Amino acid sequence: MKRLNKTGFTIVELMIATSILSVILVTVTVVMVGIGNLYYKGINQINIQDTTRNISDEISQKLQLSDGMNLDHEVLPTDHNIQAYCIGSTRYTYVLNHQMGDHDDSSPYMHVLWRDSISSGACGTAIPDLKQPNISGSTDGVELLGNHSRLTEFDIAPPNLKTSPYTLTVGVAYGDNDLLCNTGVSGDCDASDDTAQHQKNLGMDGTVSHPLGGIICRGSTGQQFCATSHLQVIVAKRLG
């Protein structure tokens, strides 16, 4: 008569094996989520760096070929946050420290860096109102930044724009207010928030400045959705 083999796993052994498997699965999940976050962080950082470089390259080329007498800087009389640089027949209208497409009480601007063509000497004529989603009078106008991006720096020096070489500074940040902070304001990078004071610290009301490259990612939860880039170049006019 054949004897049945009744050996097997006990309940304790099954519980131990299940616990080990659970730990392995949790560890793998955490690692995969971390890899995914690093991937999205890298993609956003590359996109912002490419945007900054493209803007800098385009304006640098126009400065190299321009006549200093055709350079101008204007401010919209009804909103001093909106300013414009004109290089020849190209105008760059911009507002600093406001997120592209984030249209609410704290950030009423639908555009942050608008490029269009103008006739000679018309830099201050009909400067585009960046609060409007569809800007009238700009048949070839185009927004140079994507959604959730903002200009943190945009400057052409010297101030009179008549003397080469020029120092061109471009800074772009991607991310919501609570993911960014101003290193130039004590304590602003210590805690994640989006209060009125923090928005002021970011320079959104135009009263608080920040050092060059001073807007950075806070490094808090959601940092994969944040990226910053800063570029400063010296541009000399080509000899004609």
Secondary structure, 3 states (H helix, E strand, C coil): CCCCCCCCCCHHHHHHHHHHHHHHHHHHHHHHHHHHHHHHHHHHHHHHHHHHHHHHHHHHHHHHHCCHHHEEEEECCCCCCCEEEEECCEEEEECECCCCCCCCCCCCCCCCEEEEECCCCCCCCCCCCCCCCCCCCCCCCEECCCCCEEEEEEEEECCCCCCCCEEEEEEEEECCHHHEEECCCCCCCCCCCCCHHHHHHCCCCCCCCCCCCCEEECCCCCHHHCEEEEEEEEECCCCC
